[in-house]
Amino acid sequence: MSITSIRMFAEPIRTAAFGSITGTYTEVGAPLTNPVRVFNFQNQTDADLLISFNGTDDHIFLPSHGFFVLDITANKNSPSGFFIFSNAPIFVKDNGTPPTTGALYVMSFYGVTNPAID
């Protein structure tokens, strides 16, 4: 019997310090390098934040000191399922009141299919 597995890899953490988060969307770190399967957004600021994948529209509301996990395709074999595409940017802005402490952290994970194991 042949088994195909997917190895998980992490991209570098993307961070936006409180001073860089304003009422206008700001890019958080570099665009994604790989098609992402799992996201973890950690808002360690004292303000509610909004996340966008296009820099225009609000996609995710992230409360102060809250987190959001987006498990898109962790349980699918490549290339099935859908992913957040590589080279996608991530943007953040405040929800009306700018933060005065902390940072936003974005952790992302992608999968690579391993050769079949007998």
Number of C-alpha atoms within 10 A of each C-alpha: 5 8 9 12 16 16 9 13 14 14 14 14 13 18 18 21 16 20 12 18 25 17 15 15 21 19 22 22 16 14 15 18 15 20 18 25 23 20 18 16 20 20 23 20 23 18 23 20 27 19 24 19 16 14 17 11 12 17 13 14 17 21 18 17 16 17 16 15 13 13 14 15 19 18 11 14 14 16 11 9 12 13 17 18 14 13 12 16 19 20 24 26 25 21 19 13 14 19 23 13 12 17 21 23 20 22 16 23 18 22 22 15 13 12 11 10 9 7
